[in-house]
Amino acid sequence: MRSVVSKHAGAAALGVMADLVWGEPPLRPHPVSAFGAVMTRVEQAIYRPRRAAGVLHAAVGVALGTAAGAVVRSTALATYISVAQRALREAGLQVAEALEGDDLAGARRLLPALVGREARHLDRTEVARAVVESLAENTVDAVVAPALWGALCGAPGALGYRAVNTLDSCVGHRSERYVDYGWASARLDDVANFVPARLTAALVAAVRPRAAVAVWRAVRHDAPAHPSPNAGVVEAAFAAALGLRLGGVNTYGTRTELRPQLGRGRSPEVADIAAASLLCRDVTGALVALLLTLAALA
């Protein structure tokens, strides 16, 4: 078992490094987008406002993802397809560039690529907060989790995880349509991200050792108040490492949520987007080092 995990870990590290160098693969349509389109068709065919229908939706999606991994076979390729660290950081920095050029309207237009919240009325500080929080949460979703599942389960693990996370993005959010239908996808995503979120927080502390105590305190004391068992952990870790205070009022369509305070620092500024992007990059580097270390144990 140890040698299998070590073998997959090395291949997963190669997939992450490929994304660092080349960014997302030049495939059209992108496999994740194609999967989302297929699952939209599945939803159209089986939708009922019932949890049972949502369980079937989730089962079909996970089966497709893991089957695709079995076909691909290469853990390195599957991980490369599943991670999106470079695209994530570039999207965040594009928003920062717009804000630095006093183009608040442009920054608001770019924000939906990162977050699902309503952006039309956000000021500069709230846009910066949204980007920092997205960079934090997606460091788990788009980097650590797919690589970790690839290291543990090979190509089916990487693409199976990407299927789970995509399902949650499509139907796992809270709305009248998906309150029951999306329940299974949302809970499955919570389970799949539980360990990766906490590993990400540990990596944040490792790459920002001077803030390690603050990171530990924020994760322990602030994160439990967050409605997500995983997003709160990594957002609290990023907040403490960057000396920020995250959380506040978020609007999603007609729904407004008050997110708890995470961290004990100041409100985010435009420059903090670059700092959060750098932290994401450093966490990715630490993850690669960890995976290569596991591979060396084979």
C-alpha positions in Angstrom: 0.0 0.0 0.0 2.8 2.3 0.9 4.6 1.8 -2.4 1.3 2.4 -4.3 0.6 5.7 -2.5 4.3 6.7 -3.0 4.0 6.0 -6.8 0.8 8.0 -7.2 2.3 10.8 -5.1 5.1 11.3 -7.5 2.8 11.3 -10.5 0.4 13.7 -8.7 3.4 16.1 -8.1 4.2 16.0 -11.8 0.6 17.0 -12.6 0.8 19.9 -10.2 4.1 21.0 -11.7 2.7 20.8 -15.2 0.0 23.2 -14.2 2.6 25.5 -12.7 4.5 25.6 -15.9 1.9 25.5 -18.6 -1.4 26.4 -16.9 -4.6 24.6 -18.0 -4.3 22.1 -20.8 -5.3 23.5 -24.3 -8.3 21.2 -24.7 -11.5 22.5 -26.1 -13.9 21.9 -24.6 -12.0 21.6 -21.3 -12.8 18.2 -19.7 -14.3 19.9 -16.6 -16.6 22.0 -18.8 -17.6 19.0 -20.8 -18.4 17.1 -17.6 -20.5 20.0 -16.4 -22.5 20.0 -19.7 -23.1 16.3 -19.4 -24.4 16.7 -15.8 -26.7 19.5 -16.9 -28.3 17.0 -19.3 -28.5 14.5 -16.5 -30.2 17.1 -14.2 -32.7 17.9 -17.0 -33.6 14.3 -17.3 -33.9 13.3 -13.6 -34.6 16.5 -11.6 -37.1 16.3 -8.8 -37.1 18.5 -5.7 -36.2 15.4 -3.7 -33.0 14.3 -2.0 -33.3 10.8 -3.6 -33.0 12.4 -7.1 -30.0 14.4 -5.9 -28.3 11.3 -4.6 -28.8 9.7 -8.1 -27.4 12.8 -9.7 -24.3 12.7 -7.5 -23.8 9.0 -8.0 -23.9 9.4 -11.8 -21.4 12.2 -11.6 -18.9 10.4 -9.4 -19.2 7.3 -11.5 -18.4 9.3 -14.7 -15.5 11.0 -13.0 -13.9 7.9 -11.7 -14.5 6.0 -14.9 -12.8 8.8 -16.8 -9.8 8.4 -14.5 -9.8 4.7 -15.1 -9.7 5.4 -18.9 -7.0 8.0 -18.6 -4.9 5.8 -16.3 -2.1 8.4 -15.9 -2.2 10.0 -12.5 0.0 12.8 -13.7 -2.3 13.6 -16.6 -5.5 13.3 -14.5 -4.0 15.6 -11.8 -2.9 18.1 -14.4 -6.5 18.2 -15.8 -7.9 18.5 -12.3 -5.8 21.3 -10.8 -6.0 24.9 -11.8 -3.6 26.9 -9.6 -2.1 29.0 -12.3 -5.6 29.9 -13.8 -6.8 30.7 -10.2 -3.9 33.1 -9.5 -4.2 34.8 -12.9 -7.9 35.4 -12.4 -7.2 37.0 -9.0 -4.4 39.1 -10.3 -6.6 40.4 -13.2 -9.1 41.7 -10.7 -6.2 43.4 -8.8 -5.0 45.0 -12.0 -8.4 46.4 -12.7 -8.6 47.8 -9.1 -5.1 49.3 -9.4 -6.2 51.1 -12.5 -9.3 52.5 -10.7 -11.6 50.4 -12.9 -14.0 49.2 -10.2 -16.6 48.3 -12.7 -14.2 46.1 -14.6 -13.1 44.4 -11.4 -16.8 43.7 -10.6 -17.2 42.2 -14.1 -14.2 39.9 -13.6 -15.2 38.8 -10.1 -17.8 36.1 -11.1 -14.9 34.0 -12.5 -13.9 33.6 -8.9 -16.9 33.9 -6.6 -20.7 33.3 -6.8 -21.7 36.3 -4.7 -23.4 39.3 -6.1 -20.7 41.8 -7.2 -22.6 44.8 -8.6 -22.6 46.9 -5.4 -19.2 45.9 -3.9 -16.7 48.6 -3.1 -12.9 48.2 -3.5 -12.5 46.6 -0.1 -15.3 44.1 -0.6 -14.0 43.1 -4.0 -10.5 42.6 -2.5 -12.1 40.5 0.3 -14.0 38.4 -2.2 -10.8 37.7 -4.1 -8.7 36.8 -1.1 -11.4 34.5 0.2 -11.7 32.8 -3.2 -8.0 32.3 -3.5 -8.0 30.7 -0.1 -10.9 28.4 -0.6 -9.8 27.4 -4.1 -6.3 26.6 -3.0 -8.1 23.6 -1.5 -10.6 22.9 -4.3 -8.3 23.6 -7.3 -4.9 22.5 -5.9 -4.5 20.5 -2.7 -7.6 18.3 -2.9 -7.3 17.0 -6.4 -3.6 16.4 -5.9 -4.1 14.6 -2.6 -6.9 12.4 -4.0 -4.6 11.7 -7.0 -1.8 10.7 -4.6 -4.1 8.4 -2.7 -6.2 6.8 -5.5 -4.4 7.5 -8.7 -6.2 8.9 -11.8 -9.7 7.8 -10.7 -9.1 9.7 -7.4 -8.1 13.0 -9.1 -10.9 13.0 -11.7 -13.4 11.6 -9.2 -12.6 14.4 -6.9 -12.9 17.0 -9.7 -16.4 15.5 -10.5 -17.4 15.9 -6.8 -16.3 19.5 -6.7 -17.9 20.3 -10.0 -21.2 18.8 -8.8 -21.1 20.9 -5.7 -20.5 24.1 -7.8 -23.4 23.2 -10.1 -26.1 22.1 -7.6 -24.7 22.2 -4.1 -25.4 25.9 -3.4 -28.3 26.9 -1.2 -31.4 27.9 -3.3 -35.0 26.9 -3.5 -34.3 24.6 -6.5 -31.3 22.8 -5.0 -32.1 22.8 -1.2 -32.9 19.1 -1.5 -31.6 18.1 -5.0 -28.2 19.5 -4.2 -27.9 18.1 -0.7 -26.0 14.9 -1.6 -23.5 16.8 -3.8 -22.8 19.4 -1.1 -22.3 16.8 1.6 -20.1 14.7 -0.6 -17.9 17.8 -1.3 -17.7 18.5 2.4 -16.4 14.9 3.0 -14.0 15.0 0.1 -12.5 18.3 1.2 -12.3 17.6 5.0 -8.7 16.4 5.1 -7.4 18.6 2.2 -8.7 21.7 3.9 -6.8 20.9 7.1 -3.7 19.9 5.2 -3.9 23.3 3.4 -4.1 25.1 6.7 -1.0 23.2 7.9 0.9 24.1 4.7 -0.1 27.7 5.1 1.5 27.6 8.6 4.6 25.8 7.2 5.2 28.4 4.5 4.5 31.4 6.8 6.2 30.1 10.0 6.2 33.5 11.7 2.4 33.5 11.6 2.0 29.8 12.4 0.7 30.4 15.9 -1.8 32.9 14.6 -2.9 30.5 11.9 -3.5 27.8 14.5 -5.5 30.1 16.7 -7.6 31.4 13.8 -8.3 27.8 12.6 -9.2 26.6 16.1 -11.3 29.6 17.3 -12.7 31.3 14.2 -13.2 28.6 11.6 -15.9 26.7 13.6 -18.4 29.6 13.2 -18.2 29.5 9.4 -21.1 27.7 7.7 -18.7 25.5 5.7 -16.7 22.9 7.6 -13.8 23.4 5.2 -13.9 26.9 3.7 -13.8 28.4 7.1 -10.6 26.5 8.0 -8.6 27.6 5.0 -10.0 31.2 5.0 -9.1 31.5 8.6 -5.6 30.2 7.9 -5.1 32.7 5.0 -6.5 35.6 7.1 -4.1 34.9 9.9 -1.1 34.4 7.6 -1.8 37.6 5.8 -2.7 39.7 8.9 -6.2 40.2 7.7 -9.8 40.1 8.9 -12.1 38.2 6.5 -15.8 37.6 6.7 -18.8 39.9 6.5 -22.0 40.3 4.5 -22.2 38.2 1.3 -25.2 38.4 -1.1 -26.1 35.5 -3.4 -28.9 36.5 -5.7 -31.8 37.3 -3.3 -30.1 35.6 -0.3 -27.9 37.5 2.1 -25.5 35.8 4.5 -23.5 37.2 7.4 -20.2 35.3 7.5 -18.3 35.3 10.8 -15.1 37.2 11.3 -12.0 35.2 10.5 -8.6 36.5 11.7 -7.9 39.5 13.9 -6.1 41.8 11.4 -7.2 44.7 9.2 -9.7 44.7 6.3 -8.3 43.5 2.9 -6.8 46.0 0.5 -6.0 45.7 -3.2 -2.3 44.8 -2.5 -3.5 41.8 -0.4 -4.7 40.1 -3.5 -1.1 39.7 -4.7 -0.1 38.6 -1.3 -2.8 36.0 -1.2 -1.8 34.9 -4.7 1.8 34.5 -3.6 0.6 32.5 -0.5 -1.3 30.2 -2.9 1.8 29.7 -5.0 3.9 28.9 -1.9 1.4 26.4 -0.6 1.5 24.7 -4.0 5.2 24.5 -3.8 5.1 23.0 -0.3 2.5 20.5 -1.5 4.8 19.4 -4.4 7.6 19.0 -1.9 5.4 16.9 0.3 4.3 14.7 -2.6 7.8 14.2 -3.8 8.9 13.2 -0.3 6.2 10.6 -0.2 7.3 9.4 -3.6 10.9 9.0 -2.3 9.7 6.7 0.4 8.8 4.0 -2.2 
